[in-house]
Amino acid sequence: MRKFIQALVFVASALLATGGFAQEKINLSIGTGGTGGVYYPLGGGIANVLSKHVPGMQATAEVTGGSVDNLKLIGTGKPYIGLSMADVGQDAIKGEGKFKGAQVPLRTLMVLYTNHMHVVTVEGTGINSVKDIKGKRISAGSPGGATEVMADRLMEAAGLDPKKDVTRERLGVAESVNAIKDKKIDAFFWVGGLPTAAVTDLASTPGTKLKLVDHADLVPAMNKKYDNLYVEDTIPKATYSGMTADNKQASVANILVTHANMSDQAAYNIVKTIFDKRAELINVHKSAEDFKLENQKAAASPVPFHPGAIKYFKEKGAKF
């Protein structure tokens, strides 16, 4: 009888640890981004806490081009989760933009933090507005990232043709910083968390005066065409050295997503662990401070939430 009771206690403990689901073993890959942005270190932090704290789960972060690459990896149906901007997630589930004819059955695990569009140049280029990049050599982001998507929409809102009105490079944020230092480009677009390490590096470069171009006035035109995905926002002047005023810019939500075929158990355990170990993730990057339960609601993501994630959020009082 004593052994039977001990066995019941063990089973009950296991069920509590996994939210009432049976344990499963899973080798999980996490699609992140380039090494100069926020997705990569944050994705590495998430991989670490999942591997340490979810029984049976081994997670590994992968360097990728960013959101677009991550969603295409998820589309293979293999055990992936990925960080993505909400606008690219919407394109993927609709089969539009870079996913034309190839819909991805995504589900949101959680809303992460806000991504801020940086339109970056340096003093001496004559660029004071997005319109001023006409005829300039710029980087609009890497081919597999979401920066390119939002950059094109921002240029369109400014009345520019992204394909004809600029000489275009397709570089990640770290490569863009090196290119602007070497005067190979005049400006670059980057959508990321605050602070972004590569932009911090540029701002700290001796003899370089960082300049972030205001563009919040273009948000209404973007939202008219793209379903109110964007918000008028601010990069505070204390974010990067050399800033003399707040940068008025466009922002978009980041979401953590997976394939619809992920089990409810795995989805529940991932979300629960990220919230339980939030302090560990804040130590990796302070953007994790924005991982908040009040941000988890159906209207917060254009990609439907996973049932396993909804189970966790309802337990915490969220209304779906």
Disulfide bonds with the S-S distance in Angstrom:
none
